[in-house]
């Protein structure tokens, strides 16, 4: 079971330290992204390197790595969703183009329902 706690820190003297820690973890997360997903390093090799070089605990490294994995998974899912949305929009646009070409042919041959309509009536119908 996981629990999340929230509190307010009233001592403003600790803000610079917390800001520095957040900045460090942000930089390490970006470096870890490059190492894991761009260079293709193994997670355990990265873990040993980051613990030795940056003085992290294993728990801190795991927290950074899991947060990074969550962000990467979210981007992948969002990309899949966006691709599906764009494919649907492309299909709808192609369907509209086919309909307009068909309508254009019927107007040119003076046949069909659209042929007897005035231009502003055809425009209002689309």
N, C-alpha and C positions, 0 to 999 in steps of 0.2 A: 504494500500500500504506500502511496506517495502522498505527502502533505506539503502544501505550500503556505508559507507564512509571510506576512507583510508587516512592516513596521516603519515608523518615521524616525529619522535620526535628527535629534534636536541639536547636537553638538556640531556646529558648522565648521569647527576646526578639523574634523575628519574628512570633509568634502574633498580637499586636494588629494589626499591619499586614495580615496575611493575613485576619484577621476583618473588618477595615474594607473590604478589597477585595471580599470575599465579600458583605458587606452592600450595598455599592454596586452590584455586579453584580445582586444580587437585586432591588434597587429599580429598576434600569434595565430588568430583564427585565419586571417588572410594568408599568412605564410603556410599554415597547415593545409589550406585549400590548394595552394600551388604544389606543395609536396605530394599530397594524396591524389588529387584529381588531374593535375597537369603533368607532373613528373612520374606519377604512378608508383610512388614509394609504398612499401608495405606499412600498415598501421603500427605494427610492433616496433619496427625500426625507427619510425618517426617518434614513437613514444619514448624510446630510450634516448634518442637524440634531443628531444625537447626537454625532457626531465634533466638531462645533464647540462645542456647549454643554457637554458632559461631558468633553472632552479624551480621548476614546477613540481608539485606533488602529482602522483598518479591520478588522484581524484580530480585535480584541476585539469589535467590533460584530458581525462575522460569526459569531463563536462564540456570542454571546448570542442572535442571531437564529435560528441553526440549532438551538440547544438549545430555544428557545421553540417553534419549528416542530415539533420532535419531540414535545414535551409536548402541543401542540394535536392533532397527529395521533393520539397515543396515547389522548387523551380521546375523540376522535371514534370511533375503532375500538372502544373500550370501551363507548361509548354504543350503537353498532350491535349489539354483542354482547349487551348488557343488554336492548335492545329485543327481540332474537330470543328470549332466554331468557324474558322476560315474556310474549311472544306464545305460546310453548309452554306456559307455566303457565296462561295464560288458556284455551287450547284444552283442556287437561287438566281444568281446573275446569268448563268448560262441558259436557264429556263426562260428568263425574261427576254434574253436576246433571241432565242428561238421563236418565242411568241411574237416579238416585234418584227422579225424577218418574215414570218408567215403573214402577219398583218400587212406588211409592206408589199408582199407579193399580191395579196388579194386586192389591195388598193390600186396597184399598178395594172392588174388585169381587169379592174372594175367589177370584181365579183366579191361575194361575201358580205357579211354584215357591216364591216368597217367601210366598205366602198361607198355606201350610201350616206355616210355620216359627214358632217362638216368638220373641218380641221379642229375647231375648238371643242367639238363634242368628242372626237377621238382623244384629244389631249386630256380632257376631264375623265375619261374612262380609264386611263392608264394609271 
